[in-house]
């Protein structure tokens, strides 16, 4: 620690706030567009591009300074901290090319501050505490570039910075590898669902004639019905009022996968009630549009039941199983149907449970396709859950090491030994 110096962040970074691109010229993503990185695209530790707005590539010549580079550190300046955590990320190769928009800050390292080490400085609990202490505004809490620059921390020699970043980066690499496997498994399960129950290429389909019905093509023996023929919506579930029980807030659901962050423990039982195997479907705007949906796993106490946000619609496999129910909840036509049912005041619109239950779909003649689908897709989603739990453990180890390493409380050599053990 004798060679570590207390410094102000602004003296050791190259920082830039984005450009106020005119929303009237935003276009949808296509081959002739470049993505615009706005505050909405900044999640906790990663960038998300669903619903991204873009800018014409033919008009990017004057905005060279706002082009992002791999490893740039990004921080949202409006609502920088939310229930799910600090809205910061770093730019990966897959995020490029993209342009920086106003109310988002881009930070780069300098000769004295390694950019990889900078990533963990911004991701530290100490920096989050700094942001929370300086955030101003009531309707739209925000921070300024000047506020960011004033953060003080201890800066080690550049070689020590790189060793620390390498240790923490190894955890992130393992987490990212697991996330890629999760993405692939989810795509496989959902693809199988569409193949069997939308395109009707289920096992043995070669021997089943496809008939032209007034509502569309349908395999012989199948019928048109509704989701409620197969699934229970908001089923009655008893959650005791006494004692601490698993609680899942809206912020714990993912927008892209079935994973749900580990539940909190709360008293009471007010809100949606569910058990293992249930799908939680966000019904309120903008969570529904953003894709917040999750498959409940690992409720290992209080009878394997829990409760959560009042804005969940709970879907439970009845005739169909848990994998079928979750995959249906991710189907584009089902989600579009849910969005079409939304009502209420602007900004607080909600999908109606009865509308989801009345979603029209093809129903097999027997339960055999459901059983085969659960046997095929169920293990994929089980593995998603296991990989998600592994990510949580790795992230917990990293987050335990991070503040101790960047403050000099833990020797780099000791952290390297712990990483080897992991």
MIVO-823993 format. One line per field, with one value per residue (C-alpha): chain; residue in one letter; y, z negated, x negated. Coordinates in nm, 3 decimals, always signed. Example, Ala and Ser with C-alpha at 12.3 -4.5 7.8 and 13.67 -1.06 7.14 Angstrom:
BEGIN
ch	c(A|A)
aa	c(A|S)
y	c(-0.450|-0.106)
z	c(-0.780|-0.714)
x	c(-1.230|-1.367)
***
This chain:
BEGIN
ch	c(A|A|A|A|A|A|A|A|A|A|A|A|A|A|A|A|A|A|A|A|A|A|A|A|A|A|A|A|A|A|A|A|A|A|A|A|A|A|A|A|A|A|A|A|A|A|A|A|A|A|A|A|A|A|A|A|A|A|A|A|A|A|A|A|A|A|A|A|A|A|A|A|A|A|A|A|A|A|A|A|A|A|A|A|A|A|A|A|A|A|A|A|A|A|A|A|A|A|A|A|A|A|A|A|A|A|A|A|A|A|A|A|A|A|A|A|A|A|A|A|A|A|A|A|A|A|A|A|A|A|A|A|A|A|A|A|A|A|A|A|A|A|A|A|A|A|A|A|A|A|A|A|A|A|A|A|A|A|A|A|A|A|A|A|A|A|A|A|A|A|A|A|A|A|A|A|A|A|A|A|A|A|A|A|A|A|A|A|A|A|A|A|A|A|A|A|A|A|A|A|A|A|A|A|A|A|A|A|A|A|A|A|A|A|A|A|A|A|A|A|A|A|A|A|A|A|A|A|A|A|A|A|A|A|A|A|A|A|A|A|A|A|A|A|A|A|A|A|A|A|A|A|A|A|A|A|A|A|A|A|A|A|A|A|A|A|A|A|A|A|A|A|A|A|A|A|A|A|A|A|A|A|A|A|A|A|A|A|A|A|A|A|A|A|A|A|A|A|A|A|A|A|A|A|A|A|A|A|A|A|A|A|A|A|A|A|A|A|A|A|A|A|A|A|A|A|A|A|A|A|A|A|A|A|A|A|A|A|A|A|A|A|A|A|A|A|A|A|A|A|A|A|A|A|A|A|A|A|A|A|A|A|A|A|A|A|A|A|A|A|A|A|A|A|A|A|A|A|A|A|A|A|A|A|A|A|A|A|A|A|A|A|A|A|A|A|A|A|A|A|A|A|A|A|A|A|A|A|A|A|A|A|A|A|A|A|A|A|A|A|A|A)
aa	c(X|X|X|X|X|X|X|X|X|X|X|X|X|X|X|X|X|X|X|X|X|X|X|X|X|X|X|X|X|X|X|X|X|X|X|X|X|X|X|X|X|X|X|X|X|X|X|X|X|X|X|X|X|X|X|X|X|X|X|X|X|X|X|X|X|X|X|X|X|X|X|X|X|X|X|X|X|X|X|X|X|X|X|X|X|X|X|X|X|X|X|X|X|X|X|X|X|X|X|X|X|X|X|X|X|X|X|X|X|X|X|X|X|X|X|X|X|X|X|X|X|X|X|X|X|X|X|X|X|X|X|X|X|X|X|X|X|X|X|X|X|X|X|X|X|X|X|X|X|X|X|X|X|X|X|X|X|X|X|X|X|X|X|X|X|X|X|X|X|X|X|X|X|X|X|X|X|X|X|X|X|X|X|X|X|X|X|X|X|X|X|X|X|X|X|X|X|X|X|X|X|X|X|X|X|X|X|X|X|X|X|X|X|X|X|X|X|X|X|X|X|X|X|X|X|X|X|X|X|X|X|X|X|X|X|X|X|X|X|X|X|X|X|X|X|X|X|X|X|X|X|X|X|X|X|X|X|X|X|X|X|X|X|X|X|X|X|X|X|X|X|X|X|X|X|X|X|X|X|X|X|X|X|X|X|X|X|X|X|X|X|X|X|X|X|X|X|X|X|X|X|X|X|X|X|X|X|X|X|X|X|X|X|X|X|X|X|X|X|X|X|X|X|X|X|X|X|X|X|X|X|X|X|X|X|X|X|X|X|X|X|X|X|X|X|X|X|X|X|X|X|X|X|X|X|X|X|X|X|X|X|X|X|X|X|X|X|X|X|X|X|X|X|X|X|X|X|X|X|X|X|X|X|X|X|X|X|X|X|X|X|X|X|X|X|X|X|X|X|X|X|X|X|X|X|X|X|X|X|X|X|X|X|X|X|X|X|X|X|X|X|X)
y	c(+0.000|+0.238|+0.287|+0.344|+0.709|+0.867|+1.040|+1.202|+1.000|+1.294|+1.338|+0.988|+0.926|+1.046|+1.115|+1.218|+1.282|+1.179|+1.389|+1.503|+1.315|+1.431|+1.167|+1.270|+1.109|+0.783|+0.474|+0.104|-0.133|-0.241|-0.289|+0.084|+0.196|+0.234|+0.175|+0.462|+0.390|+0.564|+0.535|+0.276|+0.048|+0.043|-0.243|-0.367|-0.473|-0.513|-0.336|-0.446|-0.376|-0.485|-0.196|-0.009|+0.318|+0.380|+0.655|+0.648|+0.534|+0.786|+1.066|+0.959|+1.157|+1.449|+1.227|+1.046|+1.151|+0.979|+0.641|+0.383|+0.145|-0.196|-0.180|+0.173|+0.206|+0.339|+0.502|+0.622|+0.974|+0.974|+0.736|+0.593|+0.376|+0.173|-0.118|-0.368|-0.180|+0.075|+0.130|+0.086|-0.146|-0.187|-0.213|-0.554|-0.622|-0.742|-0.399|-0.223|-0.012|+0.230|+0.601|+0.765|+0.965|+1.249|+1.173|+0.881|+0.908|+0.720|+0.672|+0.553|+0.481|+0.682|+0.615|+0.609|+0.417|+0.086|+0.073|-0.280|-0.164|+0.139|-0.100|-0.243|+0.097|+0.201|-0.133|-0.109|-0.058|+0.255|+0.419|+0.319|+0.484|+0.795|+0.804|+0.759|+1.041|+1.292|+1.202|+1.502|+1.564|+1.432|+1.340|+1.229|+1.168|+1.239|+1.300|+1.523|+1.461|+1.690|+1.475|+1.161|+1.319|+1.406|+1.042|+0.967|+0.630|+0.473|+0.417|+0.137|+0.111|+0.027|-0.330|-0.399|-0.256|-0.501|-0.801|-0.707|-0.657|-0.994|-1.172|-1.008|-1.043|-1.419|-1.437|-1.223|-1.447|-1.755|-1.575|-1.463|-1.818|-1.944|-1.668|-1.765|-2.125|-2.002|-1.802|-2.104|-2.337|-2.089|-2.053|-2.431|-2.478|-2.195|-2.309|-2.660|-2.518|-2.326|-2.624|-2.855|-2.634|-2.352|-2.506|-2.851|-3.042|-3.252|-3.612|-3.825|-3.527|-3.698|-3.935|-3.671|-3.485|-3.105|-2.979|-2.638|-2.508|-2.174|-2.052|-2.180|-2.496|-2.763|-3.123|-3.383|-3.457|-3.123|-2.846|-2.474|-2.373|-2.120|-2.104|-2.162|-2.514|-2.597|-2.348|-2.206|-1.828|-1.674|-2.006|-2.008|-2.070|-2.059|-1.860|-1.827|-1.475|-1.558|-1.571|-1.485|-1.619|-1.591|-1.264|-1.178|-0.811|-0.710|-0.604|-0.963|-1.089|-1.102|-0.957|-1.227|-1.554|-1.755|-1.672|-1.492|-1.339|-1.516|-1.415|-1.179|-1.289|-1.092|-1.120|-1.106|-1.251|-0.957|-0.982|-1.256|-1.607|-1.887|-2.210|-2.386|-2.442|-2.138|-1.872|-1.508|-1.277|-0.900|-0.738|-0.368|-0.125|-0.099|-0.432|-0.634|-0.464|-0.513|-0.886|-0.939|-1.303|-1.575|-1.941|-1.997|-2.235|-2.330|-2.213|-2.453|-2.345|-2.271|-2.545|-2.433|-2.132|-1.761|-1.426|-1.119|-0.812|-0.744|-0.681|-1.048|-1.272|-1.625|-1.903|-2.264|-2.568|-2.777|-3.008|-2.878|-2.864|-2.599|-2.591|-2.558|-2.280|-2.080|-2.118|-2.005|-1.694|-1.605|-1.662|-1.338|-1.381|-1.446|-1.135|-0.926|-1.051|-0.944|-0.599|-0.562|-0.621|-0.345|-0.079|+0.195|+0.537|+0.626|+0.498|+0.254|+0.027|-0.339|-0.654|-0.836|-1.188|-1.296|-1.182|-1.396|-1.690|-1.646|-1.653|-1.878|-2.167|-2.517|-2.798|-3.151|-3.442|-3.615|-3.518|-3.716|-3.412|-3.227|-3.517|-3.550|-3.176|-3.168|-3.460|-3.279|-2.912|-2.958|-3.063|-2.764|-2.522|-2.717|-2.663|-2.294|-2.280|-2.457|-2.224|-1.925|-2.045|-2.090|-1.731|-1.611|-1.796|-1.664|-1.311|-1.337|-1.446|-1.165|-0.906|-1.021|-0.986|-0.659|-0.405|-0.579|-0.591|-0.237|-0.098|-0.294|-0.489|-0.820|-0.908|-0.983|-1.310|-1.433|-1.348|-1.533|-1.843|-1.816|-1.784|-2.100|-2.280|-2.159)
z	c(+0.000|-0.038|+0.339|+0.364|+0.394|+0.315|+0.631|+0.790|+1.073|+1.311|+1.318|+1.452|+1.712|+2.055|+2.015|+2.268|+2.247|+2.546|+2.825|+2.833|+3.146|+3.265|+3.189|+3.501|+3.706|+3.511|+3.726|+3.654|+3.667|+4.017|+4.230|+4.306|+3.943|+3.649|+3.295|+3.051|+2.695|+2.468|+2.095|+2.163|+2.311|+1.997|+1.757|+1.453|+1.589|+1.953|+2.245|+2.378|+2.730|+2.743|+2.879|+2.978|+3.170|+3.455|+3.670|+4.048|+4.135|+4.418|+4.158|+3.908|+4.047|+3.807|+3.500|+3.500|+3.143|+3.016|+3.164|+2.892|+2.867|+2.710|+2.331|+2.296|+1.957|+1.975|+1.700|+1.727|+1.588|+1.549|+1.279|+1.248|+0.955|+0.945|+0.735|+0.952|+0.906|+1.072|+1.443|+1.575|+1.828|+2.051|+2.428|+2.583|+2.945|+3.006|+2.897|+3.182|+3.383|+3.175|+3.097|+2.755|+2.679|+2.431|+2.059|+2.087|+2.000|+2.168|+1.972|+2.097|+1.917|+1.944|+1.902|+1.524|+1.510|+1.689|+1.857|+1.726|+1.372|+1.432|+1.501|+1.151|+0.989|+1.140|+1.040|+0.679|+0.382|+0.295|+0.630|+0.604|+0.261|+0.412|+0.690|+0.445|+0.227|+0.514|+0.721|+0.749|+0.888|+0.786|+1.105|+1.290|+1.052|+1.229|+1.185|+1.372|+1.525|+1.261|+0.986|+1.140|+1.164|+0.794|+0.680|+0.477|+0.451|+0.397|+0.721|+0.725|+0.971|+1.326|+1.311|+0.993|+1.161|+1.448|+1.217|+1.019|+1.339|+1.467|+1.153|+1.155|+1.533|+1.506|+1.299|+1.556|+1.838|+1.664|+1.603|+1.965|+2.089|+1.874|+2.003|+2.361|+2.281|+2.118|+2.429|+2.653|+2.434|+2.420|+2.798|+2.836|+2.601|+2.757|+3.107|+3.028|+2.896|+3.218|+3.428|+3.255|+3.161|+3.417|+3.734|+3.639|+3.705|+3.391|+3.363|+3.607|+3.793|+4.123|+4.065|+3.963|+4.239|+4.210|+4.260|+4.374|+4.109|+4.089|+3.835|+4.020|+4.088|+3.819|+3.781|+3.804|+3.458|+3.312|+3.232|+3.173|+2.809|+2.565|+2.335|+2.038|+2.171|+2.088|+1.824|+1.496|+1.473|+1.128|+0.954|+0.586|+0.385|+0.009|-0.128|-0.509|-0.648|-0.937|-0.916|-0.645|-0.299|+0.049|+0.219|+0.584|+0.688|+1.050|+1.084|+1.027|+1.356|+1.668|+2.002|+2.216|+2.021|+1.767|+1.488|+1.174|+0.922|+0.581|+0.386|+0.092|-0.242|-0.362|-0.603|-0.491|-0.179|+0.012|+0.389|+0.649|+0.504|+0.679|+0.645|+0.820|+1.189|+1.228|+1.490|+1.379|+1.656|+1.611|+1.703|+1.657|+1.898|+1.972|+1.809|+2.042|+2.351|+2.217|+2.185|+1.809|+1.762|+1.538|+1.443|+1.068|+0.938|+0.610|+0.357|+0.096|-0.213|-0.337|-0.124|+0.190|+0.229|+0.243|+0.322|+0.519|+0.714|+0.760|+1.128|+1.204|+1.386|+1.262|+1.523|+1.405|+1.630|+1.584|+1.879|+2.028|+1.823|+1.688|+1.994|+2.233|+2.021|+2.007|+2.380|+2.460|+2.245|+2.468|+2.797|+2.997|+3.089|+2.724|+2.609|+2.886|+2.776|+2.418|+2.532|+2.732|+2.417|+2.214|+2.060|+1.801|+1.766|+1.988|+1.836|+1.604|+1.852|+1.766|+1.960|+1.850|+1.714|+1.882|+2.218|+2.180|+2.078|+2.395|+2.631|+2.920|+2.993|+3.137|+2.891|+2.959|+2.959|+2.671|+2.396|+2.557|+2.732|+2.399|+2.224|+2.500|+2.500|+2.124|+2.161|+2.438|+2.326|+1.950|+1.908|+2.118|+1.884|+1.581|+1.706|+1.757|+1.388|+1.288|+1.502|+1.357|+1.005|+1.105|+1.235|+0.902|+0.709|+0.933|+0.913|+0.535|+0.520|+0.753|+0.561|+0.236|+0.379|+0.566|+0.282|+0.093|+0.398|+0.523|+0.172|+0.111|-0.183|-0.005|+0.147|+0.518|+0.459|+0.220|+0.469|+0.745|+0.526|+0.456|+0.828|+0.896|+0.637|+0.800)
x	c(+0.000|-0.295|-0.302|+0.073|+0.175|+0.513|+0.633|+0.938|+1.091|+1.120|+0.742|+0.683|+0.957|+1.058|+1.431|+1.695|+2.069|+2.278|+2.425|+2.793|+2.893|+3.237|+3.501|+3.694|+3.417|+3.397|+3.447|+3.491|+3.195|+3.093|+2.781|+2.762|+2.792|+2.557|+2.680|+2.724|+2.621|+2.872|+2.932|+3.205|+2.940|+2.724|+2.800|+2.608|+2.270|+2.375|+2.537|+2.875|+2.991|+3.354|+3.562|+3.246|+3.271|+3.029|+2.880|+2.828|+2.476|+2.477|+2.476|+2.210|+1.917|+1.954|+1.983|+1.647|+1.565|+1.881|+1.793|+1.738|+1.443|+1.401|+1.348|+1.490|+1.661|+2.018|+2.226|+2.587|+2.621|+3.000|+3.120|+2.767|+2.868|+3.188|+3.311|+3.121|+2.793|+2.564|+2.631|+2.279|+2.119|+1.819|+1.825|+1.765|+1.678|+2.035|+2.164|+1.988|+2.030|+2.235|+2.255|+2.278|+2.594|+2.642|+2.691|+2.448|+2.078|+1.797|+1.474|+1.136|+0.815|+0.495|+0.124|+0.177|+0.506|+0.556|+0.898|+0.964|+0.889|+1.114|+1.401|+1.374|+1.330|+1.665|+1.817|+1.704|+1.940|+1.744|+1.821|+2.188|+2.202|+2.045|+2.306|+2.594|+2.463|+2.437|+2.744|+2.975|+3.322|+3.662|+3.847|+3.533|+3.240|+2.913|+2.541|+2.300|+1.959|+1.811|+1.966|+1.818|+1.473|+1.466|+1.470|+1.155|+0.983|+0.641|+0.449|+0.187|-0.105|+0.000|-0.136|+0.062|+0.372|+0.331|+0.284|+0.596|+0.797|+0.674|+0.798|+1.139|+1.161|+1.114|+1.434|+1.613|+1.491|+1.632|+1.961|+1.980|+1.911|+2.199|+2.425|+2.351|+2.443|+2.764|+2.850|+2.792|+2.998|+3.286|+3.278|+3.283|+3.581|+3.782|+3.691|+3.810|+4.138|+4.203|+4.101|+4.349|+4.643|+4.634|+4.489|+4.631|+4.309|+4.345|+4.215|+4.416|+4.561|+4.479|+4.769|+5.024|+5.212|+5.233|+5.588|+5.710|+5.951|+6.141|+5.880|+5.574|+5.376|+5.400|+5.274|+5.546|+5.689|+5.576|+5.822|+5.822|+5.847|+5.708|+5.408|+5.639|+5.704|+5.343|+5.230|+5.357|+5.339|+5.290|+5.370|+5.453|+5.135|+5.118|+4.826|+4.828|+4.828|+4.594|+4.217|+3.965|+4.040|+3.888|+3.987|+3.917|+3.943|+3.990|+3.627|+3.510|+3.657|+3.442|+3.547|+3.386|+3.380|+3.576|+3.330|+3.443|+3.203|+3.192|+3.506|+3.508|+3.655|+3.958|+4.245|+4.607|+4.766|+4.910|+4.862|+4.841|+4.802|+4.620|+4.423|+4.135|+4.206|+4.432|+4.365|+4.375|+4.496|+4.458|+4.788|+4.708|+4.545|+4.251|+4.157|+4.380|+4.238|+3.883|+3.944|+3.929|+4.027|+3.889|+3.917|+3.934|+3.668|+3.504|+3.764|+3.633|+3.822|+4.175|+4.325|+4.139|+4.368|+4.299|+4.453|+4.357|+4.458|+4.828|+4.745|+4.675|+4.918|+4.845|+4.865|+4.866|+4.854|+5.168|+5.222|+4.897|+4.577|+4.342|+4.112|+4.408|+4.558|+4.236|+4.169|+4.523|+4.467|+4.169|+4.353|+4.374|+4.740|+4.832|+4.646|+4.799|+5.141|+5.058|+4.947|+5.266|+5.471|+5.304|+5.525|+5.500|+5.345|+5.050|+4.727|+4.908|+5.081|+5.127|+5.204|+5.519|+5.493|+5.816|+5.682|+5.369|+5.584|+5.794|+5.495|+5.598|+5.364|+5.348|+5.421|+5.289|+5.530|+5.346|+5.102|+4.820|+4.660|+4.653|+4.483|+4.223|+4.161|+4.100|+3.860|+3.671|+3.681|+3.706|+3.339|+3.230|+3.407|+3.283|+2.928|+3.006|+3.096|+2.773|+2.563|+2.744|+2.666|+2.303|+2.297|+2.437|+2.165|+1.889|+2.025|+2.043|+1.678|+1.576|+1.778|+1.621|+1.273|+1.330|+1.342|+1.062|+0.837|+0.886|+0.843|+0.522|+0.670|+0.606|+0.272|+0.278|+0.091|+0.361|+0.636|+0.452|+0.441|+0.813|+0.887|+0.689|+0.900|+1.223)
***
